[in-house]
Amino acid sequence: MATHFSPCSSSSTNFLPSSCFKNETTVLFSRFAVTVPRKSTWVTQIHSRIQGRKHFHIKSSNGHPLNAVSLQDGLDGSPTAKEHDKSQGKEKPAIPISEAEKEESTLSITVVGASGDLAKKKIFPALFALFYEDWLPENFTVFGYARTKLTDEELRNMISGTLTCRIDRRENCEDKMDQFLKRCFYHAGQYDSEGDFSELDSKLKEKEAGKVSNRLFYLSIPPNIFVDVVRSASLRASSLNGWTRVIVEKPFGRDSESSGELTRCLKQYLTEDQIFRIDHYLGKELVENLSVLRFSNLVFEPLWSRDYIRNVQLIFSEDFGTEGRGGYFDNYGIIRDIMQNHLLQILALFAMETPVSLDAEDVRNEKVKVLRSMKPLQLEDVIVGQYKGHSKSGRSYPAYTDDPTVPKDSRTPTFAAAALFINNARWDGVPFLMKAGKALHTRRAEVRVQFRHVPGNLYKRNFGTDLDKATNELVLRVQPDEAIYLKINNKVPGLGMRLDRSDLNLLYSARYPREIPDAYERLLLDAIAGERRLFIRSDELDAAWALFTPMLKELEQKKIVPELYPHGSRGPVGAHYLAAKYNVRWGDLSSDDS
């Protein structure tokens, strides 16, 4: 059954055109337009190493200086403004910020849905990690907002158990934790109450103490109340003299129509540049490294095409089931939950052409081109499955429908495999195989690139008839145990001619002993900095849904029954037939990858 999103507000929202102002910026996040001097600025990142410097440059997590961020992102961040700058051949420089200017601004982060699991397990710990390593500005506060009645102290007690310190700097952990918790506050209220958000606004202003206020709202709530919160916050709790941004968690609808409606409703109160649609997989270290690996290593870029690559596999598996959250999952299924967003985003990054620059719009433009070049998924190129109960070694594993929150007759897939194709000159004919599932034999997320067989291979008799054993394969393991490795063929030492398949391996834990930051840390930091490269643009979202919506509707209309597979197995047999249809063997099923 589809989720029904909140209806858009019936009241019209009138904004003053940007042409009315030449030296001022218009803040569009509230019911009325507010003009503020353009010269006001805000420091987005403060690292401990620059504390003693008089000036520093704004940078995001990718290490590149950001463009100067106006007080209203939607004006200078608009496509028209960007095109004008490009046509003039200009690059906006990073602006040095003085200590005096830094002290005149403050950052207020409001976590809406603060009592939920995501907030407790991911968002608050990520904010503390940024604070612990001095990535947050000097003047900041964190507010939790939810319907649950809590005091400030109760919120601090609730989140303190999930906060952890970096493994190489534990000596001052407790002091830093106490300092962070003292900056955390709570306000209870209804999500659709303008009055409650007005009270929140008063508390925020009290903490901001007359400084330039920059406000970030993180919506850690179900999508059916996104619009209620945005409407109430925009009318009653937006910043009047700084910027206001909103991070929106997936799912962004459940098909093209609901996603488009959600975007249209949000844009009644926000500009596109104020909306940060988060997909936490884009913040993972190996996904970030994908572009670096390709574009900064000469050895890979010439091979990155149909001429040398036989197929690309994007694999996601979990070794546990829904475990009590089946009520949410049953409304979406594995295709909407994992494939349409996480895996498709990685595919777009993998397959895109070289962007003009690392600017957010340049990168996202190339990703959109990839998505628009793909043909919509056909039902015959999709396999769906659902895990069933299973007993092994005296232990019983429940079926998906044994979850008390799941209907007994549910046909929601917990596993799916699909073959996708990109109709452009670089990738024509190369199958991109996706596979995602719950309750499988292992937990992993990886990208596997299988190269073509060596033509006229002199050593083919050493491999026998199975040439797949001689195939070079590049693997990017996103999780767990982050790694990049290349499978090559080599001679086993000795007098005979015996060949072996070995790995050239970059294991992150061995090469980089420092703990890898969580994806939410990177994405929160970028949202604070105004860096949009790792967030999803509305046209990108539209293109993604256009690929999956026809197939999803056909799947539901025809009431396709998913193939059952045992809990803890490698998934349904149909996935192997789908791969074989395109002369592909799943790379994660070989003996050295089990």
LODO-672023 format. One record per residue (C-alpha): residue number from 1; x, z, y. Coordinates in nm, 4 decimals. Each point is the difference from the previous one (the first is absolute). Example, Ala and Ser with C-alpha at 12.3 -4.5 7.8 and 13.67 -1.06 7.14 Angstrom:
REM residues 2
 pos       xx       zz       yy
   1   1.2300   0.7800  -0.4500
   2   0.1370  -0.0660   0.3440
END
This chain:
REM residues 594
 pos       xx       zz       yy
   1   0.0000   0.0000   0.0000
   2   0.1422  -0.0991   0.3379
   3   0.0995   0.2518   0.2610
   4  -0.2047  -0.0321   0.3186
   5   0.2034   0.0338   0.3145
   6  -0.1262   0.1739   0.3094
   7  -0.1895  -0.2352   0.2305
   8   0.1689  -0.0989   0.3233
   9  -0.1133   0.1747   0.3116
  10  -0.2928  -0.1702   0.1667
  11   0.1270   0.0870   0.3447
  12   0.2028  -0.2751   0.1584
  13   0.3547   0.0708   0.1011
  14   0.1124  -0.1841   0.3115
  15   0.3668  -0.0339   0.0780
  16   0.1640  -0.1187   0.3188
  17   0.2058  -0.3165  -0.0512
  18   0.3748   0.0334   0.0156
  19   0.0132  -0.2572   0.2778
  20  -0.1426   0.2595   0.2374
  21   0.3303   0.1842   0.0006
  22   0.3480  -0.1332   0.0672
  23   0.2156   0.3107   0.0079
  24  -0.2163   0.2327  -0.1989
  25  -0.1023   0.0461  -0.3622
  26  -0.3603   0.0332  -0.1171
  27  -0.0850   0.2619  -0.2620
  28  -0.2800  -0.1415  -0.2171
  29  -0.0415   0.2741  -0.2576
  30  -0.2744   0.1862   0.1837
  31  -0.3428  -0.0933   0.1261
  32   0.1383  -0.0925   0.3386
  33   0.3161  -0.1704   0.1248
  34   0.2716   0.2217   0.1449
  35   0.2949  -0.1395   0.1909
  36   0.3360   0.1698  -0.0042
  37   0.3372  -0.0985   0.1476
  38   0.2002  -0.2246  -0.2285
  39   0.3216   0.1824   0.0719
  40  -0.1055   0.3020  -0.2098
  41   0.1741   0.0004  -0.3378
  42   0.0253   0.2124  -0.3080
  43   0.2839   0.0799  -0.2351
  44  -0.0964  -0.1004  -0.3512
  45   0.2907   0.1368  -0.1963
  46   0.2506   0.2757   0.0685
  47   0.2879   0.0495  -0.2367
  48   0.2167   0.3059   0.0087
  49   0.3142  -0.2054   0.0511
  50  -0.1158  -0.1220   0.3423
  51  -0.1156   0.3343   0.1332
  52   0.2977   0.0239   0.2319
  53  -0.0241  -0.3538   0.1358
  54  -0.1582  -0.0729   0.3336
  55  -0.1600  -0.3267  -0.1171
  56  -0.0855  -0.1544  -0.3343
  57  -0.1880  -0.2991  -0.1396
  58  -0.3300  -0.0002  -0.1839
  59   0.0408  -0.0998  -0.3650
  60  -0.2294  -0.0219  -0.2994
  61   0.0764   0.0734  -0.3630
  62   0.1458  -0.3489  -0.0493
  63   0.2816   0.0888   0.2385
  64  -0.0883  -0.2644   0.2582
  65  -0.0857   0.0767   0.3655
  66  -0.3697  -0.0214   0.0669
  67  -0.1535  -0.1930   0.2804
  68  -0.1061   0.2193   0.2878
  69  -0.3379   0.1433  -0.0981
  70  -0.2616   0.0069   0.2719
  71  -0.2394   0.2872   0.0405
  72  -0.2711  -0.2194  -0.1447
  73   0.1210  -0.1851  -0.3063
  74  -0.2839  -0.2485   0.0115
  75   0.1086  -0.1637   0.3254
  76   0.3695  -0.0770  -0.0261
  77  -0.0314  -0.0208  -0.3771
  78  -0.2593  -0.2756   0.0148
  79   0.0780  -0.3386  -0.1529
  80  -0.0380  -0.1654   0.3431
  81   0.2584   0.2271   0.1536
  82   0.2377  -0.0494  -0.2926
  83  -0.0344  -0.3776   0.0162
  84   0.0709   0.0092   0.3729
  85   0.3167   0.1987  -0.0556
  86   0.1158  -0.2386  -0.2702
  87  -0.0750  -0.3034   0.2126
  88   0.2189   0.1455   0.2721
  89   0.2770   0.0625  -0.2522
  90  -0.0023   0.3700   0.0731
  91   0.0738   0.2919  -0.2253
  92  -0.1318   0.3264   0.1373
  93   0.2950   0.2387   0.0139
  94  -0.0053   0.3566  -0.1213
  95  -0.0353   0.2238   0.3037
  96   0.2322   0.2945   0.0487
  97  -0.2025   0.3200   0.0286
  98   0.1318   0.2900   0.1991
  99  -0.0277   0.3645  -0.1029
 100  -0.2368   0.0603   0.2934
 101  -0.2369  -0.2729  -0.1172
 102   0.0207   0.1324  -0.3560
 103  -0.1080   0.3457   0.1090
 104  -0.3029  -0.1402   0.1873
 105  -0.1646  -0.1401  -0.3154
 106  -0.1412   0.1528  -0.3152
 107  -0.1182  -0.1227  -0.3386
 108  -0.3220   0.1293  -0.1543
 109  -0.0664  -0.0917  -0.3645
 110  -0.3497   0.0662  -0.1333
 111  -0.0495  -0.0200  -0.3751
 112  -0.3704  -0.0677  -0.0516
 113  -0.0971   0.1198  -0.3466
 114   0.2667   0.2703   0.0058
 115  -0.1477   0.1952  -0.2904
 116   0.0237  -0.2951  -0.2417
 117   0.2621  -0.0608  -0.2687
 118   0.1704  -0.2897   0.1790
 119   0.0545   0.2070   0.3121
 120   0.1313   0.3003  -0.1910
 121   0.2204  -0.1899  -0.2447
 122   0.1298  -0.2854   0.2125
 123  -0.0714   0.0027   0.3734
 124   0.0965   0.3555   0.0983
 125   0.3130  -0.0053  -0.2215
 126   0.1016  -0.3333   0.1541
 127  -0.0434   0.1372   0.3516
 128   0.2071   0.3053  -0.0889
 129   0.2728  -0.2215  -0.1478
 130   0.0167  -0.1965   0.3258
 131   0.0179   0.3239   0.1974
 132   0.2610   0.1446  -0.2360
 133   0.2333  -0.2903   0.0630
 134  -0.0683  -0.0124   0.3748
 135  -0.1907  -0.3273   0.0058
 136  -0.2964   0.1383   0.1970
 137   0.0055   0.0419   0.3795
 138   0.0688   0.3393   0.1503
 139  -0.3565   0.0495   0.1205
 140  -0.2432  -0.0524  -0.2847
 141  -0.2949   0.1761  -0.1617
 142  -0.1924  -0.0655  -0.3210
 143  -0.3740   0.0624  -0.0248
 144  -0.2035   0.0022  -0.3171
 145  -0.3637  -0.1055   0.0325
 146  -0.2627   0.0268  -0.2741
 147  -0.3441   0.1430  -0.0702
 148   0.1415   0.2934  -0.1963
 149   0.0047   0.3226   0.2010
 150   0.3625   0.1126   0.0297
 151   0.2112   0.1930   0.2465
 152   0.3426  -0.1132   0.1199
 153   0.1611   0.2519  -0.2321
 154  -0.2063  -0.1129  -0.2982
 155   0.1075  -0.3597   0.0587
 156   0.3642   0.1075   0.0144
 157  -0.0321   0.1942  -0.3223
 158  -0.1714  -0.2964  -0.1674
 159   0.2708  -0.2532   0.0831
 160   0.3058   0.2271  -0.0198
 161   0.0064  -0.0236  -0.3791
 162   0.0437  -0.3793   0.0110
 163   0.2832  -0.0127   0.2550
 164   0.3478  -0.0700  -0.1351
 165   0.3422  -0.0373   0.1598
 166   0.2609  -0.2658  -0.0469
 167   0.2268   0.0907  -0.2919
 168   0.3198  -0.0195   0.2053
 169  -0.1118   0.2314   0.2816
 170  -0.1741   0.2954  -0.1583
 171   0.1830   0.2725   0.1883
 172  -0.2378  -0.0040   0.2976
 173  -0.3133  -0.0998  -0.1892
 174  -0.2062   0.3115   0.0619
 175   0.0800   0.0054   0.3719
 176  -0.0977  -0.3650   0.0416
 177  -0.3170   0.0545  -0.2015
 178  -0.1038   0.2908   0.2201
 179   0.0671  -0.2070   0.3124
 180  -0.2087  -0.2870  -0.1344
 181  -0.2921   0.2163  -0.1075
 182  -0.0147   0.1595   0.3458
 183  -0.0750  -0.3488   0.1346
 184  -0.2904  -0.0520  -0.2450
 185  -0.3550   0.0835   0.1100
 186  -0.3497  -0.0597  -0.1293
 187  -0.3391  -0.0947   0.1343
 188  -0.3120  -0.0118  -0.2149
 189  -0.2646  -0.2568   0.0839
 190  -0.2337  -0.2711  -0.1225
 191   0.1407  -0.3493  -0.0292
 192  -0.2804  -0.1586   0.2025
 193  -0.0280   0.2684   0.2693
 194   0.1152  -0.0981   0.3472
 195  -0.0384   0.3634   0.1015
 196   0.2440   0.1177  -0.2671
 197   0.2533  -0.2638   0.1021
 198  -0.0444   0.1025   0.3614
 199   0.0994   0.3537  -0.1021
 200   0.2999  -0.1449  -0.1831
 201   0.0929  -0.1870   0.3160
 202  -0.0021   0.3270   0.1960
 203   0.2348   0.1615  -0.2538
 204   0.2302  -0.3024   0.0097
 205   0.0151   0.0105   0.3798
 206   0.0826   0.3698  -0.0130
 207   0.3017  -0.0707  -0.2218
 208   0.1018  -0.3062   0.1992
 209   0.0202   0.2121   0.3152
 210  -0.0413  -0.2828   0.2491
 211   0.2684  -0.2255  -0.1518
 212  -0.0511  -0.3675  -0.0779
 213  -0.1952   0.0203  -0.3251
 214   0.0511  -0.2397  -0.2897
 215  -0.2483   0.0487  -0.2815
 216   0.0112  -0.1131  -0.3620
 217  -0.3054   0.0414  -0.2242
 218   0.0494  -0.0258  -0.3763
 219  -0.3296  -0.0711  -0.1782
 220   0.0448   0.1603  -0.3413
 221  -0.3714  -0.0359  -0.0747
 222  -0.2354  -0.2282  -0.1992
 223  -0.0560  -0.3424   0.1599
 224  -0.3729   0.0572   0.0462
 225   0.0759   0.2392   0.2880
 226   0.2864  -0.1906   0.1670
 227  -0.2215  -0.1411   0.2728
 228  -0.1710   0.3338   0.0716
 229   0.3366   0.1652   0.0579
 230   0.1407  -0.2851   0.2074
 231  -0.3092  -0.0110   0.2175
 232   0.0014   0.3752   0.0627
 233   0.3740   0.0165   0.0557
 234   0.0032  -0.3006   0.2313
 235  -0.2725   0.1367   0.2197
 236   0.1148   0.3619   0.0094
 237   0.3599   0.0456  -0.1157
 238   0.2018  -0.3032   0.1069
 239   0.3034   0.0318   0.2241
 240  -0.0623  -0.0831   0.3645
 241   0.3616  -0.0348   0.1089
 242   0.1889  -0.0998  -0.3161
 243  -0.0575  -0.2024  -0.3133
 244  -0.2491   0.0637  -0.2808
 245   0.0467  -0.1388  -0.3509
 246  -0.1973   0.0351  -0.3227
 247   0.1368  -0.0205  -0.3548
 248  -0.2642  -0.1194  -0.2465
 249   0.0395   0.0649  -0.3737
 250  -0.1145  -0.2486  -0.2632
 251  -0.2363  -0.1144  -0.1350
 252  -0.0762  -0.2429   0.2825
 253  -0.3393  -0.0987  -0.1385
 254  -0.0664  -0.1229  -0.3524
 255  -0.0413  -0.3749   0.0691
 256   0.0298  -0.2506   0.2841
 257  -0.3367   0.0885   0.1511
 258   0.0392   0.3786   0.0088
 259   0.3601  -0.0275   0.1174
 260  -0.0967  -0.2352   0.2807
 261  -0.2850   0.2293   0.1030
 262   0.2321   0.3011   0.0050
 263   0.2523  -0.1860   0.2159
 264  -0.2725  -0.1157   0.2385
 265  -0.1326   0.3552   0.0366
 266   0.3441   0.1492   0.0597
 267   0.0762  -0.2608   0.2647
 268  -0.2957   0.1159   0.2054
 269   0.2110   0.3045   0.0802
 270   0.3599  -0.1076  -0.0722
 271   0.2199  -0.2988   0.0665
 272   0.1763  -0.1577  -0.2968
 273   0.3345   0.1440   0.1111
 274  -0.1425   0.3524  -0.0080
 275  -0.1080  -0.0318  -0.3655
 276   0.2712   0.0795  -0.2554
 277  -0.1326  -0.0933  -0.3461
 278   0.2292   0.1846  -0.2351
 279   0.1070  -0.1140  -0.3452
 280   0.2521   0.2590  -0.1106
 281   0.1660  -0.2416  -0.2429
 282   0.1378  -0.1903   0.2984
 283   0.1895   0.3146   0.0960
 284   0.1763   0.0373  -0.3343
 285   0.3767  -0.0415   0.0076
 286   0.0223  -0.2857  -0.2516
 287  -0.2768  -0.1960   0.1716
 288   0.1897   0.0375   0.3272
 289   0.3159  -0.1143  -0.1758
 290  -0.1671  -0.3125  -0.1354
 291   0.0478  -0.1912   0.3258
 292   0.3543   0.1333   0.0433
 293   0.0941  -0.1095  -0.3508
 294  -0.1288  -0.3499   0.0573
 295   0.0866  -0.0757   0.3609
 296   0.3386   0.1715   0.0303
 297   0.1563  -0.1141  -0.3287
 298   0.1013  -0.3644  -0.0181
 299  -0.0015   0.0054  -0.3786
 300  -0.3804   0.0499  -0.0211
 301  -0.1588  -0.2087   0.2754
 302   0.0891  -0.3424  -0.1531
 303  -0.1537   0.1123  -0.3308
 304  -0.3251   0.1254   0.1559
 305  -0.2228  -0.2958  -0.0877
 306  -0.1732  -0.1942  -0.2757
 307   0.3285  -0.1786  -0.0775
 308   0.1545   0.3107  -0.1559
 309  -0.2787   0.2559  -0.0470
 310  -0.2252  -0.0439  -0.3023
 311  -0.2461   0.2808   0.0748
 312  -0.0385   0.3214   0.1983
 313  -0.1620   0.3129  -0.1437
 314  -0.1408   0.2885   0.2024
 315  -0.0674   0.2959  -0.2271
 316  -0.1657   0.3341   0.0689
 317  -0.0789   0.2549  -0.2686
 318  -0.0959   0.3658  -0.0122
 319   0.0208   0.2193  -0.3088
 320  -0.3072   0.2029   0.0943
 321  -0.3691  -0.0742   0.0466
 322  -0.2400   0.0815   0.2800
 323   0.0096   0.3728  -0.0783
 324  -0.3044   0.1089   0.1950
 325   0.0109  -0.2555   0.2824
 326  -0.1922  -0.2573  -0.1977
 327  -0.2932   0.0205   0.2405
 328   0.2089  -0.1609   0.2728
 329   0.1849  -0.2362  -0.2304
 330  -0.3164  -0.1271  -0.1697
 331  -0.1211  -0.1424   0.3296
 332   0.3131  -0.2125   0.0421
 333   0.1876  -0.0571  -0.3262
 334   0.3642  -0.0885  -0.0556
 335  -0.0201  -0.3436   0.1643
 336  -0.1167   0.1339   0.3346
 337   0.2010   0.3202  -0.0269
 338   0.3398  -0.1515  -0.0855
 339   0.0130  -0.3788  -0.0309
 340  -0.1765  -0.1179   0.3140
 341   0.2181   0.2190   0.2225
 342   0.3198   0.1503  -0.1482
 343   0.1030  -0.2855  -0.2278
 344  -0.1240  -0.2792   0.2249
 345   0.1934   0.1435   0.2961
 346   0.3191   0.0049  -0.2063
 347  -0.0678  -0.3576  -0.1125
 348  -0.0384  -0.1148   0.3615
 349   0.3275   0.1652   0.1008
 350   0.1751  -0.1507  -0.3006
 351  -0.1241  -0.3553   0.0513
 352  -0.0031  -0.0343   0.3792
 353   0.2252  -0.2387   0.1892
 354   0.2799   0.1354   0.2171
 355  -0.1671   0.1505   0.3096
 356   0.1248  -0.0856   0.3487
 357   0.1017   0.3641   0.0437
 358  -0.0758   0.3481  -0.1294
 359  -0.2643   0.0384   0.2683
 360  -0.3260   0.1238  -0.1508
 361  -0.1995  -0.3077   0.0946
 362   0.2624  -0.2421  -0.1315
 363   0.0099   0.1746  -0.3393
 364  -0.3769   0.0331  -0.0256
 365  -0.0485  -0.3646   0.1011
 366   0.2091  -0.1117  -0.2982
 367  -0.1895   0.2300  -0.2371
 368  -0.3312  -0.1451   0.1174
 369   0.1291  -0.3529  -0.0629
 370   0.0744   0.0919  -0.3608
 371  -0.3456   0.1502  -0.0544
 372  -0.1714  -0.3012   0.1536
 373   0.2009  -0.2329  -0.2239
 374  -0.1310   0.1662  -0.3164
 375  -0.3025  -0.1268  -0.1838
 376  -0.2761   0.2570  -0.0645
 377   0.0169   0.1720  -0.3365
 378  -0.1992  -0.1579  -0.2808
 379  -0.1723   0.2132  -0.2621
 380   0.1807  -0.1875  -0.2791
 381   0.3308   0.1212   0.1475
 382  -0.1013   0.3662  -0.0144
 383  -0.0105   0.2515  -0.2852
 384  -0.1707   0.3375   0.0445
 385   0.0188   0.3054  -0.2228
 386  -0.1107   0.3611  -0.0210
 387   0.1755   0.2793  -0.1852
 388  -0.1718   0.1680  -0.2929
 389   0.0572   0.3327  -0.1702
 390   0.2995   0.0335  -0.2250
 391   0.1641   0.2590  -0.2232
 392   0.3742   0.0154  -0.0492
 393   0.2230   0.2655  -0.1565
 394  -0.2915   0.2416  -0.0228
 395  -0.0919  -0.0404   0.3664
 396  -0.3211  -0.1614   0.1218
 397  -0.0070  -0.2173   0.3122
 398  -0.3372  -0.0570   0.1724
 399  -0.1635  -0.3334   0.0701
 400  -0.0748  -0.1116   0.3547
 401  -0.3719   0.0589  -0.0541
 402   0.0734   0.3554  -0.1231
 403   0.0727   0.0885   0.3639
 404  -0.3083   0.1984   0.1093
 405  -0.0023  -0.1808   0.3371
 406  -0.0230  -0.3447  -0.1657
 407  -0.3252  -0.1576  -0.1308
 408  -0.0015  -0.0353  -0.3789
 409  -0.0820  -0.3710   0.0226
 410   0.2621  -0.0781   0.2639
 411   0.1639  -0.3443  -0.0130
 412   0.2548   0.0818   0.2695
 413   0.3435  -0.1330  -0.1043
 414   0.2856   0.2478  -0.0235
 415   0.2362  -0.2855  -0.0885
 416   0.0309  -0.3536   0.1320
 417   0.2433  -0.2886  -0.0348
 418  -0.0167  -0.3138   0.2122
 419   0.1861  -0.3262   0.0586
 420   0.0295  -0.1154   0.3605
 421   0.1532  -0.3140   0.1496
 422   0.1369  -0.0905   0.3427
 423  -0.0661  -0.3585   0.1015
 424   0.3007  -0.0729   0.2166
 425   0.3265  -0.1899  -0.0370
 426   0.2075   0.3052  -0.0929
 427  -0.2243   0.1475  -0.2714
 428  -0.2178  -0.2807  -0.1319
 429  -0.0638   0.0526  -0.3721
 430   0.1700   0.3405  -0.0272
 431  -0.2366   0.2584  -0.1556
 432  -0.0081   0.3371   0.1742
 433  -0.1282   0.2396  -0.2641
 434  -0.1489   0.3338   0.0992
 435  -0.0692   0.2863  -0.2371
 436  -0.1364   0.3414   0.0906
 437  -0.1495   0.2743  -0.2114
 438  -0.0689   0.3660  -0.0590
 439   0.0590   0.2064  -0.3152
 440   0.2811  -0.2270  -0.1192
 441   0.3141   0.0907  -0.1944
 442   0.2206   0.0560   0.3061
 443   0.0030   0.0436   0.3755
 444   0.1674  -0.2783   0.1933
 445  -0.0261  -0.2429   0.2898
 446   0.2351  -0.2947   0.0099
 447   0.0546  -0.3626   0.0916
 448   0.1564  -0.2202  -0.2672
 449   0.1398  -0.3431   0.0840
 450   0.0618  -0.2162  -0.3066
 451   0.2276  -0.2964   0.0636
 452  -0.0120  -0.3330  -0.1770
 453   0.1918  -0.0720  -0.3183
 454   0.3479  -0.1428   0.0408
 455  -0.0293  -0.3775  -0.0541
 456   0.2219  -0.1217  -0.2811
 457   0.1139   0.3542  -0.0775
 458   0.3228  -0.0181  -0.1990
 459  -0.0772   0.3312  -0.1670
 460  -0.3622  -0.0558  -0.0945
 461   0.0791   0.0192  -0.3726
 462   0.1236   0.3558   0.0568
 463  -0.3484   0.0958   0.1203
 464  -0.1932  -0.1792  -0.2691
 465  -0.3361  -0.1529   0.0765
 466  -0.1071   0.2777   0.2391
 467   0.1438  -0.1238   0.3277
 468  -0.1811   0.2764   0.1891
 469   0.2708   0.2328  -0.1237
 470   0.2487  -0.2051   0.2010
 471  -0.2044   0.0028   0.3210
 472   0.1526   0.1603   0.3069
 473  -0.2351   0.2545   0.1532
 474   0.0112   0.1883   0.3288
 475  -0.1904   0.3299  -0.0044
 476  -0.0923   0.2166   0.2984
 477  -0.1269   0.3320  -0.1296
 478  -0.2119   0.1528   0.2769
 479  -0.0738   0.3204  -0.1910
 480   0.1045   0.2206  -0.1694
 481   0.3835   0.0087   0.0091
 482   0.0390  -0.2681   0.2660
 483   0.2388  -0.2732  -0.1083
 484   0.0961  -0.3661   0.0334
 485   0.1511  -0.1686  -0.3007
 486   0.0825  -0.3525  -0.1106
 487  -0.0057  -0.0944  -0.3670
 488   0.2859  -0.2307  -0.0931
 489   0.1511  -0.1381  -0.3181
 490   0.3541   0.0925  -0.0973
 491   0.2345  -0.0063  -0.2983
 492   0.0351   0.3126  -0.2109
 493   0.3704   0.0948  -0.0246
 494   0.1547  -0.1034  -0.3318
 495   0.1349  -0.2972  -0.1914
 496  -0.3388  -0.1536  -0.0721
 497  -0.2381  -0.1744   0.2419
 498  -0.2887   0.2454   0.0310
 499  -0.2038   0.0037   0.3197
 500  -0.1780   0.2945   0.1508
 501  -0.2454   0.0533   0.2833
 502   0.1259   0.2532   0.2534
 503  -0.1080   0.1420   0.3352
 504   0.1778  -0.0101   0.3328
 505  -0.1587   0.3201   0.1238
 506  -0.0491   0.1683   0.3354
 507  -0.1555   0.3349  -0.0848
 508  -0.0928   0.1690   0.3267
 509   0.0410   0.3551  -0.1261
 510   0.3604  -0.0749  -0.1003
 511   0.1017  -0.2078   0.3028
 512  -0.1922   0.1969   0.2642
 513  -0.0232   0.3689  -0.0976
 514  -0.1944   0.0828   0.3159
 515  -0.3721   0.0439  -0.0621
 516  -0.2051  -0.3106   0.0763
 517  -0.2642   0.0604   0.2703
 518  -0.3616  -0.0189  -0.1063
 519  -0.1874  -0.3163   0.1006
 520  -0.2335   0.1994   0.2246
 521   0.2973   0.1258   0.2032
 522   0.1092  -0.3539   0.0829
 523  -0.3517  -0.1176   0.0826
 524  -0.0848   0.3012   0.2165
 525   0.3256  -0.0454   0.1871
 526  -0.0759  -0.3668   0.0611
 527  -0.3543   0.0737   0.1175
 528   0.1362   0.2551   0.2472
 529   0.2566  -0.2535   0.1158
 530  -0.2569  -0.2787   0.0325
 531   0.1759  -0.2099  -0.2676
 532  -0.2677  -0.2029  -0.1823
 533   0.2134  -0.2021  -0.2421
 534  -0.1031   0.2071  -0.3060
 535  -0.3684   0.0214   0.0910
 536  -0.2701  -0.2528  -0.0835
 537  -0.1450  -0.2266   0.2670
 538  -0.3694  -0.0947  -0.0053
 539   0.0554  -0.3701  -0.0784
 540   0.2373   0.1028  -0.2801
 541  -0.2743   0.2213  -0.1421
 542  -0.2540  -0.2824   0.0256
 543   0.2306  -0.2383  -0.1873
 544   0.0632   0.2585  -0.2732
 545  -0.3693   0.0612  -0.0590
 546  -0.0726  -0.3753   0.0004
 547   0.2201  -0.0321  -0.3095
 548  -0.1755   0.2696  -0.2012
 549  -0.3613   0.0170   0.1196
 550  -0.1409  -0.3065  -0.1850
 551   0.1505   0.1153  -0.3304
 552  -0.1151   0.3602   0.0492
 553  -0.3554  -0.1135   0.0694
 554  -0.0012  -0.2242  -0.3058
 555   0.1400   0.2826  -0.2118
 556  -0.2832   0.2294   0.1076
 557  -0.2789  -0.2593  -0.0059
 558   0.0870  -0.1114  -0.3514
 559   0.0393   0.3632  -0.1078
 560   0.3266  -0.0699  -0.1762
 561   0.0745   0.2747  -0.2513
 562   0.3647   0.1151   0.0219
 563   0.2177  -0.0120  -0.3103
 564   0.0625   0.3497  -0.1353
 565   0.3545   0.1248  -0.0505
 566   0.1202   0.3373  -0.1325
 567   0.1013   0.2680   0.2491
 568   0.3805  -0.0023   0.0095
 569   0.0414  -0.3565  -0.1310
 570   0.1503  -0.3084   0.1654
 571  -0.3408  -0.1312   0.1057
 572  -0.2459  -0.2563  -0.1375
 573   0.1194  -0.2884  -0.2175
 574  -0.1640  -0.2473   0.2384
 575   0.2807   0.0558   0.2520
 576   0.2485  -0.1519  -0.2448
 577  -0.2192  -0.3070  -0.0522
 578  -0.0280  -0.0450   0.3769
 579   0.3797   0.0047   0.0378
 580   0.0444  -0.2331  -0.2969
 581  -0.2425  -0.2443   0.1621
 582   0.2703  -0.0604   0.2617
 583   0.2902   0.0240  -0.2455
 584   0.0964   0.3449   0.1257
 585   0.0918   0.3194  -0.1815
 586  -0.0532   0.3315   0.1786
 587   0.3455   0.1298   0.0872
 588  -0.0881   0.3684  -0.0312
 589  -0.0777  -0.0365  -0.3710
 590   0.3515  -0.0831  -0.1179
 591   0.1900   0.2543  -0.2065
 592   0.2455   0.0830   0.2793
 593  -0.2797   0.0720   0.2468
 594  -0.2312   0.2135  -0.2119
END
